[in-house]
Amino acid sequence: MNSTSLAGRTVVLTRPLQQSIQLERELIALGAHVVQMPLIAIALPLDKGEALNTSLANLQQYDWVVVTSANGAAQVAGALSQMSVRPKLAAVGKATADALGVQVDFVPTIARGDELVAQFPQGSGRVLLAQAQDVDGAVADGLRARGYVVDAVAAYSTEAVTPSNDDMELALRADAVVFYSGSAVRSWCAAFGATSPKAVIAIGKPTEAVAHASALRNVAVASEPTTDAVVAALHGLFQQPNP
């Protein structure tokens, strides 16, 4: 890997600020410039959290609590911290596990929903799956296929954030943009249409699918939402003949 391929490059990060700190530091250490331009904000789900609160009030009925993002983990962490005896916990990756604030029983070796399902133990218990409002049912269906009864509840929703004119100018002059979700891609396209920097990094196949459906070009996929995976994807794009 060419350690200088990011030197002088400008990368737009579209995640909420507090979730981009580690990646920003790594990119700067590699000589890149960073534009922080959050395109989504975390909000209550449509039911104002009623379904999640009901489930959290009855956690003793569950054998597992599964969270697929740090945002979802943050919504259940308080209830878990108050339990002396709690269900087993599963998180999609280390950052999500850390957001729970308690010991986690299962984290897949690769931080993706499909890997969580593939590596999850077979069973017959009851699972509380806390996830985003508008995700597909792949994780829930996969856990059911492994023998579990799954209550999939919306822990949060995302809202589009309109960037400022100054941020838009900086973004359009950048070399790359990083999207962690289809929601962020849609928010970008609401502001910019199909215009984007030459390099587009999508975290995971679902985000890639939204990027392609939105007619964004030169899209590369980071295998998981870790700093190392994003940096590797950026290196790969910038080492191409015309990045």
C-alpha positions as CSV (number, residue, x, y, z in Angstrom):
1,M,0.0,0.0,0.0
2,N,1.4,3.4,-1.0
3,S,1.5,5.4,2.2
4,T,1.7,8.7,0.3
5,S,-1.4,8.2,-1.9
6,L,-3.5,10.3,0.5
7,A,-1.1,13.1,0.9
8,G,-2.6,16.4,-0.3
9,R,-6.0,14.8,-1.0
10,T,-9.2,16.3,0.3
11,V,-11.8,13.9,1.7
12,V,-15.4,14.7,2.7
13,L,-16.8,12.9,5.7
14,T,-20.6,12.8,5.8
15,R,-21.2,11.0,9.2
16,P,-22.2,12.9,12.3
17,L,-19.2,14.7,13.7
18,Q,-18.7,12.6,16.9
19,Q,-18.6,9.4,14.8
20,S,-15.9,10.7,12.4
21,I,-13.2,11.7,14.9
22,Q,-11.0,8.6,14.6
23,L,-11.1,8.6,10.8
24,E,-10.4,12.3,10.6
25,R,-7.3,11.9,12.8
26,E,-6.0,9.0,10.7
27,L,-6.6,10.8,7.4
28,I,-4.8,13.9,8.7
29,A,-1.9,11.8,9.9
30,L,-1.6,10.4,6.4
31,G,-1.4,13.9,4.9
32,A,-5.0,14.3,3.8
33,H,-7.2,17.3,4.3
34,V,-10.7,16.6,5.8
35,V,-14.0,18.4,5.2
36,Q,-16.5,17.5,7.9
37,M,-20.0,17.8,6.3
38,P,-22.5,15.7,8.2
39,L,-25.4,14.8,5.9
40,I,-27.6,13.0,8.4
41,A,-28.7,13.7,12.0
42,I,-30.0,11.1,14.5
43,A,-33.6,11.5,15.5
44,L,-36.4,9.6,17.3
45,P,-38.2,6.9,15.2
46,L,-41.6,7.6,13.9
47,D,-43.3,6.1,17.0
48,K,-41.1,8.3,19.3
49,G,-39.4,5.3,20.7
50,E,-42.6,3.7,22.1
51,A,-41.9,0.2,20.7
52,L,-38.3,0.3,21.9
53,N,-39.2,1.5,25.4
54,T,-41.8,-1.2,25.7
55,S,-39.2,-3.8,24.8
56,L,-36.6,-2.4,27.1
57,A,-39.1,-2.4,30.0
58,N,-39.5,-6.2,29.4
59,L,-35.9,-7.1,28.7
60,Q,-36.1,-10.2,30.9
61,Q,-38.2,-11.9,28.2
62,Y,-35.2,-11.8,25.8
63,D,-32.3,-14.2,25.4
64,W,-30.4,-11.8,23.2
65,V,-30.2,-8.1,22.5
66,V,-28.7,-7.4,19.1
67,V,-27.6,-3.9,17.9
68,T,-26.4,-3.1,14.4
69,S,-25.0,0.4,14.9
70,A,-23.5,2.6,17.5
71,N,-26.6,4.8,17.2
72,G,-28.9,1.9,18.1
73,A,-26.5,0.8,20.9
74,A,-26.7,4.2,22.5
75,Q,-30.5,3.9,22.7
76,V,-30.4,0.7,24.7
77,A,-27.2,1.2,26.8
78,G,-29.0,3.0,29.6
79,A,-31.5,0.2,30.2
80,L,-28.8,-2.5,30.0
81,S,-26.6,-0.6,32.6
82,Q,-29.4,-0.9,35.2
83,M,-29.7,-4.6,35.0
84,S,-27.8,-7.0,37.3
85,V,-28.8,-9.9,35.1
86,R,-29.2,-9.1,31.4
87,P,-29.7,-11.0,28.2
88,K,-26.7,-11.9,26.1
89,L,-25.5,-9.0,23.9
90,A,-24.4,-9.0,20.3
91,A,-23.0,-6.0,18.4
92,V,-22.1,-5.7,14.7
93,G,-18.6,-4.4,15.4
94,K,-16.3,-3.1,18.0
95,A,-17.4,0.5,17.9
96,T,-21.0,-0.6,18.3
97,A,-20.0,-2.9,21.2
98,D,-18.2,0.0,22.9
99,A,-21.3,2.1,22.6
100,L,-23.2,-0.4,24.7
101,G,-20.9,0.4,27.6
102,V,-21.1,-3.2,29.1
103,Q,-19.6,-6.5,28.3
104,V,-20.7,-7.9,25.0
105,D,-21.1,-11.6,24.3
106,F,-20.8,-11.7,20.5
107,V,-19.1,-9.6,17.9
108,P,-18.5,-11.0,14.4
109,T,-15.0,-11.0,13.0
110,I,-16.0,-8.6,10.2
111,A,-18.2,-5.6,11.1
112,R,-21.1,-6.2,8.8
113,G,-24.7,-7.2,9.3
114,D,-24.4,-10.2,7.0
115,E,-21.4,-11.5,8.9
116,L,-23.2,-11.0,12.2
117,V,-26.0,-13.3,10.9
118,A,-23.6,-15.8,9.4
119,Q,-21.5,-16.1,12.5
120,F,-24.4,-15.9,15.0
121,P,-25.0,-19.2,16.9
122,Q,-27.9,-21.3,16.0
123,G,-30.6,-21.1,18.6
124,S,-34.2,-21.0,19.6
125,G,-34.5,-18.1,22.0
126,R,-36.0,-14.6,21.7
127,V,-34.0,-11.7,20.3
128,L,-34.6,-7.9,20.6
129,L,-33.0,-6.4,17.5
130,A,-32.6,-2.6,17.9
131,Q,-31.9,-0.9,14.5
132,A,-32.6,2.1,12.4
133,Q,-36.1,3.0,11.2
134,D,-35.6,2.4,7.5
135,V,-33.3,-0.6,7.2
136,D,-34.1,-3.7,5.2
137,G,-35.1,-6.8,7.0
138,A,-32.0,-8.8,6.2
139,V,-30.6,-9.1,9.7
140,A,-34.0,-9.9,11.3
141,D,-34.7,-12.5,8.6
142,G,-31.3,-14.0,8.9
143,L,-31.6,-14.4,12.7
144,R,-35.0,-16.0,12.2
145,A,-33.5,-18.4,9.7
146,R,-31.0,-19.4,12.5
147,G,-33.9,-20.4,14.7
148,Y,-34.7,-17.3,16.7
149,V,-37.9,-15.4,17.4
150,V,-37.0,-11.8,16.6
151,D,-38.6,-8.6,17.7
152,A,-37.1,-5.9,15.3
153,V,-37.8,-2.4,16.6
154,A,-36.8,1.0,15.4
155,A,-34.3,2.5,17.9
156,Y,-33.8,5.7,15.9
157,S,-34.3,7.4,12.5
158,T,-32.1,9.6,10.4
159,E,-32.9,13.0,9.1
160,A,-31.3,14.7,6.1
161,V,-29.0,17.7,6.9
162,T,-28.7,20.4,4.2
163,P,-25.1,21.6,4.0
164,S,-24.1,25.2,4.0
165,N,-23.1,26.9,0.7
166,D,-19.5,27.1,2.0
167,D,-19.4,23.4,2.8
168,M,-20.9,22.6,-0.6
169,E,-18.1,24.6,-2.4
170,L,-15.5,22.7,-0.4
171,A,-17.1,19.4,-1.0
172,L,-17.3,19.9,-4.8
173,R,-13.5,20.7,-4.9
174,A,-12.7,17.6,-2.8
175,D,-11.0,14.4,-4.2
176,A,-13.3,11.9,-2.4
177,V,-16.4,11.5,-0.3
178,V,-17.2,8.8,2.2
179,F,-20.8,7.5,2.7
180,Y,-21.7,5.3,5.6
181,S,-25.3,4.8,4.7
182,G,-27.9,5.1,2.0
183,S,-29.5,7.9,3.9
184,A,-26.3,10.0,3.6
185,V,-26.1,9.2,-0.2
186,R,-29.7,10.4,-0.6
187,S,-29.0,13.5,1.4
188,W,-25.9,14.3,-0.8
189,C,-28.0,13.8,-4.0
190,A,-30.7,16.2,-2.6
191,A,-28.0,18.9,-2.4
192,F,-25.7,18.0,-5.3
193,G,-27.6,15.7,-7.7
194,A,-25.3,13.1,-9.2
195,T,-22.3,15.4,-9.0
196,S,-19.6,14.1,-6.7
197,P,-15.9,14.0,-6.2
198,K,-14.0,11.6,-8.5
199,A,-13.7,9.0,-5.7
200,V,-16.7,7.8,-3.8
201,I,-16.4,5.4,-0.9
202,A,-19.5,3.4,0.2
203,I,-19.5,1.5,3.4
204,G,-21.0,-1.9,2.6
205,K,-23.1,-3.3,-0.3
206,P,-26.4,-1.6,0.6
207,T,-24.8,1.8,0.6
208,E,-23.0,1.0,-2.7
209,A,-26.4,0.0,-4.2
210,V,-27.9,3.4,-3.3
211,A,-24.9,5.2,-4.7
212,H,-25.2,3.3,-8.0
213,A,-28.9,3.9,-8.1
214,S,-28.3,7.6,-7.6
215,A,-25.9,7.6,-10.6
216,L,-22.8,8.3,-8.6
217,R,-19.6,7.2,-10.4
218,N,-16.3,5.7,-9.5
219,V,-17.7,4.0,-6.3
220,A,-15.5,1.7,-4.2
221,V,-16.8,-0.3,-1.3
222,A,-15.1,-0.4,2.1
223,S,-15.6,-3.9,3.5
224,E,-16.6,-2.7,6.9
225,P,-17.2,0.6,8.8
226,T,-13.7,0.7,10.3
227,T,-11.0,3.4,9.9
228,D,-8.6,0.8,8.4
229,A,-11.2,-0.4,5.8
230,V,-12.1,3.1,4.7
231,V,-8.4,4.2,4.4
232,A,-7.7,1.0,2.5
233,A,-10.5,1.8,0.1
234,L,-9.3,5.3,-0.4
235,H,-5.7,4.1,-1.1
236,G,-7.1,1.7,-3.6
237,L,-9.0,4.4,-5.5
238,F,-6.1,6.9,-5.5
239,Q,-3.7,4.3,-6.8
240,Q,-5.7,3.8,-9.9
241,P,-4.4,5.5,-13.1
242,N,-7.0,8.3,-13.1
243,P,-8.3,8.6,-9.6
